[in-house]
Amino acid sequence: MDVVGIGKGTDLMDEIPTPPTYLGTKAKSHFKNFGKILIGNKQLKRIHLPALAVMSENFEQWEWAVKEIRSKNKKKHGSGYIQKFATGAKNISVEVTLKRDAEKAIMQCFKQFGLDPKSEKELKGAMDPDQGDLFTGFNNRKTSN
């Protein structure tokens, strides 16, 4: 992935670059799909490409883990969530751990890109239209002598 390339890292991108070669097929598809969303929202900058790759990779891992959990649960209810050891000890399954870790990474990327309601509002600097800008009002006030 050519992160340096021509232009500044902060320049908004208007087309999706080729996904990094190290991503799997599904992650590359996610890279393109999330890239389209971010470009449509005028939120994708060259400097964000590594985060987009991380989000895409984790989304592929999350999908795999969910499918594995469901597949195991079809064979034996609950077996996708709990792992039993030969000693009789139990723990959460590897798939649940992978799913949880991928969800955390995805949500962090969502926050970075403003793809959840709270961070979207924070990134856009949403201001109540009925509330004036304090600094503009302060700068425009008349001074008395």
C-alpha positions in Angstrom: 0.0 0.0 0.0 1.4 3.3 -1.0 0.6 5.5 1.9 3.2 8.2 1.1 2.3 8.7 -2.6 1.7 12.0 -4.3 -0.2 14.6 -2.3 -0.5 15.3 1.4 -1.7 12.7 3.8 -4.5 15.0 4.8 -5.9 15.3 1.2 -9.4 13.9 0.8 -9.5 11.0 -1.6 -12.1 10.9 -4.3 -11.4 7.3 -5.5 -10.7 4.1 -3.7 -7.1 2.9 -4.0 -6.2 -0.7 -4.7 -6.5 -2.6 -1.4 -3.2 -3.8 0.1 -2.0 -7.1 -1.2 -1.7 -8.6 2.2 -5.4 -8.5 2.8 -7.5 -11.6 2.1 -10.2 -11.6 -0.6 -13.1 -10.7 1.8 -11.0 -8.1 3.5 -10.2 -6.5 0.1 -14.0 -6.4 -0.6 -14.6 -4.7 2.7 -11.8 -2.3 2.0 -13.5 -1.2 -1.2 -17.0 -1.1 0.4 -16.0 0.9 3.4 -13.8 3.1 1.2 -16.9 3.9 -0.9 -18.8 4.9 2.2 -16.0 7.1 3.5 -15.5 8.7 0.1 -19.2 9.4 -0.2 -19.1 11.0 3.2 -16.0 13.0 2.2 -14.1 11.4 5.1 -11.3 9.3 3.5 -7.9 10.8 3.6 -4.7 9.1 2.4 -3.4 9.1 6.0 -6.5 6.9 6.9 -5.6 4.0 4.6 -3.9 1.9 7.3 -6.9 2.3 9.6 -9.2 1.3 6.7 -7.0 -1.8 6.1 -7.2 -2.7 9.9 -11.0 -2.2 9.9 -11.3 -4.4 6.7 -9.1 -7.2 8.1 -10.9 -7.2 11.4 -14.3 -7.3 9.7 -13.2 -10.4 7.8 -12.1 -12.0 11.1 -15.3 -11.1 12.8 -17.4 -12.6 10.0 -15.3 -15.8 10.2 -15.7 -16.1 13.9 -19.5 -15.5 13.8 -19.8 -18.2 11.1 -17.7 -20.7 13.2 -19.7 -20.0 16.3 -23.0 -20.6 14.5 -21.7 -23.7 12.8 -20.6 -25.2 16.1 -23.8 -24.3 17.8 -25.8 -26.1 15.1 -24.0 -29.3 15.9 -24.3 -28.9 19.7 -26.0 -26.0 21.3 -23.6 -23.7 23.2 -20.4 -25.4 21.8 -19.6 -22.3 19.8 -19.3 -20.3 22.9 -17.7 -22.7 25.4 -14.5 -24.7 24.9 -14.1 -27.9 26.9 -10.7 -29.3 27.7 -9.8 -32.9 28.3 -9.4 -32.1 32.0 -13.0 -31.1 32.2 -12.2 -27.4 32.5 -14.2 -24.9 30.4 -13.4 -21.5 28.9 -14.8 -19.3 26.3 -14.0 -20.5 22.8 -11.2 -19.1 20.6 -13.9 -18.0 18.2 -15.6 -15.9 20.8 -12.3 -14.3 21.8 -11.5 -13.5 18.1 -15.0 -12.1 17.6 -14.7 -9.9 20.7 -11.2 -8.6 19.7 -12.3 -7.9 16.1 -15.4 -6.1 17.4 -13.2 -3.8 19.6 -10.9 -3.0 16.7 -13.9 -2.4 14.3 -15.6 -0.1 16.8 -12.3 1.9 17.3 -12.1 2.4 13.5 -15.8 3.3 13.4 -15.1 6.0 16.0 -12.0 7.3 14.0 -14.1 7.6 10.9 -17.3 8.9 12.6 -19.3 5.8 11.6 -21.2 5.6 14.9 -23.7 8.3 16.0 -21.6 9.8 18.9 -18.3 10.1 17.0 -20.1 11.3 13.9 -21.5 14.2 15.9 -18.1 14.8 17.5 -16.2 14.8 14.2 -18.7 17.1 12.5 -18.4 19.5 15.4 -22.2 19.6 15.6 -23.5 22.7 17.2 -27.0 23.5 18.2 -28.2 26.0 15.6 -30.1 27.9 18.3 -26.9 28.4 20.3 -24.6 31.1 18.9 -20.8 30.7 18.6 -19.4 32.1 21.8 -16.1 33.3 20.2 -17.8 35.0 17.3 -20.0 36.8 19.7 -17.1 37.8 21.9 -15.1 39.1 18.9 -18.0 41.1 17.6 -18.9 42.8 20.8 -18.5 46.6 21.1 -16.0 47.8 23.5 -16.8 50.7 25.7 -14.3 53.3 26.9 
